[in-house]
Amino acid sequence: MGFYVGVEPNIKIFVEDINPAGNKTILFIHGWPGNHNLFEYQFNQLPQMGYRCIGIDCRGFGLSDRPWGGYDYNRLSDDIRIVVDTLKLQNFILGGHSTGGAICVRYMARHNGCGVSKLALFAAAAPSLIQRPYFPYGLQRQAVINIIQGTYTDRPSMLRGFGNMIFFNPVSVPLSDWIFQLGLQAASWSTAAIANTWLGEEGLFNDLKTINVPTLILHGLNDQVCLYPLAMAQKNSIRNSRLVPFESCGHFLFYDQRERFNKELIQFMEE
């Protein structure tokens, strides 16, 4: 069931609510530059097991409105809070992939984890996607600048290049094309704005230390986007967290290692 939730005057967020009568609820936050459909292979399985799965399209992506501004982690986490309040969600699992994971981390700190009983981070872009003088583990800053420049000059080519980085195991051409099309659905200005947020955002280091709910960290050892040391930094900063490394796995771990991903996530939700 899909519907819209207003988060600001004249700005609406698309929400997909699958199996609303489910026993346990998990709210999925997608990564850049996709939308909630990236979790298709979780939405197919989890509701069969009695779970309620909710996916949102972050502003600027998928079916959500595409305003010019509001692509910092504060505003994006505020959008989640409004969805949580509108749906009156309580005692739910919050799961985020890549940039979506970073937004979840900000939500936990900025909104004191409102309603969240457990947190799951999937190849999360935290505490920093890029290298910094005090954090030498991310991508080179220039790699993100190149993404921004590519967005403004030849976005389809940039997206193809990104698509070549996200899997460790071979995937079919149709599946690669499908993910490419999800990226094209986003607004170009939203695509660039999120990348700019990667460059300027440094608050996640402190945000991670505020998380106090059980946290599952799933991360591919072969991730070329959010490098594996980011997962280790998350584990070292979040109390009561468990890191599960995935061998032979890239950035899109929910497909690269689909069966193990679903197994680990279900086990965590049932604990």
N, C-alpha and C positions, 0 to 999 in steps of 0.2 A: 504494500500500500504506500503510494507516494503522495506527498503533500508539501506545502510550503509553510515556513515559520518566519515571521517578520522579525528582523534583528535590529533594524534601524529604520527610520522613516524612508519608505520607498525602496527598501532593500530586503529581499527575501532569500532564505536558504532552503534548498531542496533537501527533504528528508525521506528516506526509504525505510519503512517500518515493516519488517517481515516477521510474521507469527507473533502479533502483539499479545496473545494470550500465553506466551511461553513462560516457563517456570523461572528461568534466569535470563537476565538481559545483558547483552554486550553491545556497547556503542563503538563503532569503528570510525576512525579518522584517517582518511587516505593521505597519501604522500603526493608530492609534486611530480609531474604536472597532470596527474590523473583525476579520478573522481571515485565515488563510492563503488562503482562497478568493478574496480580492481579486486574487490573481495568476493567476486562472483563464486569462487570455488570454496569459500567458507559459507556464503549465503545458501548454497545448494545443500550443504551437509548439516550444519548446526541446527537449523530449524527442525530437521527430521528427528533430531535427538531431544527436542523439546525446548530449545533455546529461542529467545526473542533476539533477533539481530537488527540493529538500527545502523544505517549508514547515512552520513550526511555528505553533501557536496560543499566543500568550503567555498566561501564567496569567491567569485571569479572563475570557478571551475564547474564542470559538469552542467547541470541544469539550474544551478543557483544564479542569482543576479550577479552582474559583473560591474560593480562600481569602480570608479577610478582609484579610490583609496581604501585603506583599512586592512592592509596586508602585513602588518606587524603582528607579532605573536600575542600581544595584549588584546588587540581587537579580535583576532581569530579565536582566542580562548574565550573572550566574552560572547562571541557568537555561539560557541558550544554551551556556555552557561544558560543562555536564553533558550536553546533547544531543550536542555535538561529541565529547566523550570517549566517550560510550556508542556512538556510531556510528563511532568511530575515524576521524573525518574529518581529512584532511590535504590541503594544497595546494588548498584550495577557495576559491571566490569568495563573499564575504559581501555580501549586498545588503539594504538596509533602506529602507523608505518612511516618511516623516514621523516619528512617535515611534519607529517601528522603526529608522529611521536614527540617531536619537539613542542608542538602545540599542546599535546596532552601534559607534558612536563610543566609548561607554563600554566595550564589550567589547574594543576594540582597545587601550585604555589600561589597563584593569584586568587583562586576561588576556594582555597583551603580544601581541595579535593571534594567539593560539594557532591554528595550522593555516591561517591566512588568507594566501593568496597575492596576492589583489586585493580591493579594497573598492569597492562601488558604493553611492552615496547618491542616493536618489530623493526630491526635495522634503523633505529631512531637516529635522527640528525641532532644528537645532543651528546655532550654539552656544546660542541661547536663543529659545524661541518667543515670549516677551514682551519688551517694551521694558524696559530697565534704565537707571539713571543713566549708565552707561558704554557702553550699547548701545541706541541709539534707533531700532532698525530693525524690531522685532517687532510683535506685536499689543499693543493696550492691555491692561494687567493686568485691567481691569474686564471685558473680553470673556471672559477665562477664568473669572473669578468668576461671570459670567452663565451660562456653560456648566455649572459646578458646581451652581449654584442650580437651573438647569433640569433637571439630572439628578435632583435630589432632589424636584422638584415635578411635572414633566411630561416624563419622559425621551423619550417618542415625539415630542413637539413639538420638543424640543431637537435630536433626531437629524434631524428633517425640516429644521430650520433649518440645521444643519450640511451636510446633503445639498445644499442650495441654494447652498453656497459652493464646492463642490469641483470643479466642471467649468466650463470656459470655453465649450466647444462644447455645443450641445444634445444631450441623450441621451433615450432613450425612457423613458416612464413605467415600463414593466416593469423596465428596468435600474435606474432610481432606486429602485424599490420593493425590488429584490433587495439593493442596498447597504444600504437602511434595515433590512431584515430581518437582515443580518449584524450591524449595530450592536445590534439588539435581543437577539441571542443572548448578548451580553456580560452579565455581572452589573452591576447598577447601581452597587454599591459599587466595583467595579473601574474602571468608567467614570469615576467621580468621583475615585478615588484617583490615576489617571494624570494627570488634569487638575491635581490638587494638586501632583504632581511637577513639572509645567511651571512652576509658580509658584516653587517652592523650589530647583530644581536650577540651580546656577551653575558646576558643575565641567567642563562640556563645553568651555569656552573653553580650558582647559589640555589636556584630552583630545585635542582636534584636533591640537595641536602634537606629540603623541607618535606620530602615525600615520606609518609609513615604508614602506608598500606602495603600489604604483600604485593610484590612486583616481580613479574616474569620478564626477562630480557632474552629475546630470541635474535640471533645475529649470525649471518653467514660468514664463515672464515675467509671466503673469497670475494667479499663485497668490495667493489671498486668505487662505490659512491660514498657510502658512510663506512669508513674503514673500521676494521674490527677493534682497534684500540678505543674507539668511541664506546663500544659495549663494555669494555673493561673499566673505563672511567665511570660509566653509569653504575656498574656493579659496586665500585669503590665508594660512590657517593650516596647511594640509596640504601638506607637501612632495610633489612628484611627483604632483600632482593635475591633472585636466583638467575644466574646467567647460563643459558644453554647454547653452546656453539654448534652451528650446523656445518658439517664438512661438505665439500663439493656443492657449495651454495653461494649464490651472489646476492644482489640487493633485493630482488623481488622474491624473497624466500617463501612467501605464501603460495607461489607457483613452482619455483625452482625445487623446493622440497615439500610439495603440497601435503603429502600424507603425514610426514613427520610433523610439519607445522600444525596441522589440525589436531593430531594426537597430543602434542605438547600443550596446545591451547586448551583443549577439552579437559585434559588432566588437571591443569591449573584451575580451571573454573570449578571443577568438582572437589578440589581439596578443601 
